[in-house]
Amino acid sequence: MATITKRLLGRKTSNKRLLVLVIRNSKNWRIDYSFGIRLDSHCWTKDLRIKKGVPASGELNKSIAALESAILSLVNRQMVAEPNLKSKEVKDKLENYLNRKRRVKEILVKEPKSLYDFFEQFIKESRSTKTAGTVKTYLRTLGALKSFKPKLRFEDINMDFYYAFIDHMQKVYGMRENTIGLHIKNLKAVLNEAKFRGLNSNLDYKQRKFKVVFQEADAIYLRLDEIKRIRELDLSAKPGMEKVRDLFLIGCFTGLRFSDFSQIKKANFQTIEENQFISLRTIKTSSRVVIPLNQTIIEILEKYEGNIPKPDSNQAMNRTLKHIGKLAGIEETVIIRENRKGISYKRSLHKYELISSHIARRSFATNAFSSDIHTIAIMRITGHTNEKAFMQYIKVSEQENALLLADHSFFK
């Protein structure tokens, strides 16, 4: 009876490795059979399967396994029917049976020819592993790159490209620094993946100056007394506005993102040792959080009998929140800094003009921090993985920080 093992063949001048099936029978002859699949050595596992993440790896591994089974079956049948066949004769029958050229063409990995080809493939693959929001940012980055340079090769990515691309995004589209930084971050992710797959050998993007630009946002948060004013508004005559207000309050006291608190169901609420909690798996990070409920959220739950209302959209909710903030008298003047077309400037706005669904999450984190809740405990809810990123999220002014410290025993 025949047996099959696998091995890789390569050349000294190339990192590519060709998969070969070695077919042996009991009469000590062997046939080396290749499907034409040639990949970089790091794309193969120890048992000579194609690693996850390699384009079409699942389809290729299934095809290889199916062909191994078909070859083994064919060879064994031939050896029973014609035991004196030579190895060349068996190989000829194998070729005819499998129609080798057609099979190889079907399963051969097609490597992208350009950076944009690979970027499009990267986006396609990301649809099954990333959130819809993240995929949208990849699409926007690809669009920004194509508007800057319709044809782009891996070897074109250098510091001259970096500065010219940033200049293009600032002066032509008026993008802010953090939007530009997101595009650079996405591009570096694609280049890293292309490097891993052996498609990109240009490492200029790893230079220290090829960095993700970032400007700390002058984002606001709502103090507990401001949240109380929103909570105490009588909106019974405006049920649509009342539902938006109640959803916003849930965000203020749970720290959940819009994508999470807008999808809360009755089943997400539970009672543990006479305390009420919300338990769910977040959409963005797929991490499970368990959050205690305060009296405000419990009252909202009772109002809706546990069936939290759904907003029309994040954009519609944000528009309504600004009206609610104005009704609540949150009219403090705030100065925000912006960087557009390479020019930095300031502008004055009423605080209510900056209220959005995301401000609920920032308010939760800042108010919890100001209430002396341990940083790690807050991070377990917000999902921040390091304290540096979390502290950038906290919006306590220098004066507020000084007042917090004044109550500490160290300053008594």
Secondary structure, DSSP 4 states (H G I P E B T S, - for coil): --EEEEEEEE-TT--EEEEEEEEE-TTS-EEEEEEEEEEEGGGB-TTS-BPTTSTTHHHHHHHHHHHHHHHHHHHHHHHHH-TT--HHHHHHHHHHHHTHHHHHHHHS----SSHHHHHHHHHHHHTTTS-HHHHHHHHHHHHHHHHH-SS--GGG-SHHHHHHHHHHHHHTT---HHHHHHHHHHHHHHHHHHHHTTS----GGGSTTS-------------HHHHHHHHT---TT-HHHHHHHHHHHHHHHH---HHHHTT--GGGEEEETTEEEEEEE-TTT--EEEEE--HHHHHHHHHTTT-PPPPS-HHHHHHHHHHHHHHTT---EEEEEEEETTEEEEEEEEGGGG--HHHHHHHHHHHHHHTT--HHHHHHHH--SSHHHHHHH----HHHHHHHHHTSGGG-
